[in-house]
Amino acid sequence: MRQTNSKILRYELFGIIFIVLLGSSLHFTYELSGENPLVGAFSAVNESVWEH
């Protein structure tokens, strides 16, 4: 039981770190891509208060 909890905790910590890094990088990908519409479908395009 203890080993299972440890494994789940590692998966959760990896997931949290992955989502934070991916979400942070997506804030900059639209500008770095030269405002590519395909990239804009998956990343932040406008940094308005309403989007957060």
N, C-alpha and C positions, 0 to 999 in steps of 0.2 A: 504494500500500500504506500509506504513512504517513498519508494523508488518511482512509483507512478506519479505522485504529487510533484516530485522533483523534475520529472520529465515534462509535465504540463507547465510548470513554472518556467522552465527554459524555453518552451515554445511560446509562451505568452510574452516573455521578455524580448525574445527575438522579434516577435510580431510588432511589439510596441516600437522598438528601435527602427525596424524596417518602415513602418508607416510614418513615423516622424521624419525620417530622412527622405522618403519619397515625397511626402507632402510638402516639405520645405523646398525640395529641389523643383517641384512643379510650379512654384511661384515665379521662377526665373526662366523656365524653358521657353515660354512664348516669346519673350523679348530676345533671348539668345538665338532662337530659330529664325529670326527675321520676320516675325509675325506671320508665321505659316498657319493657314486656317486649319490644317489637319492637327497640328499641335495645339491650337487654340481650343479644339473640341475636348481636350483632356487636361488642360492646365488653366490657371487663373489668367484672364485676359485683362480685366479691369480691377484695380485694387480699391474698390469703393467699400465703404463701411457696410453696405447692404449685402455684399458677397461673403462677409465673414459672419 
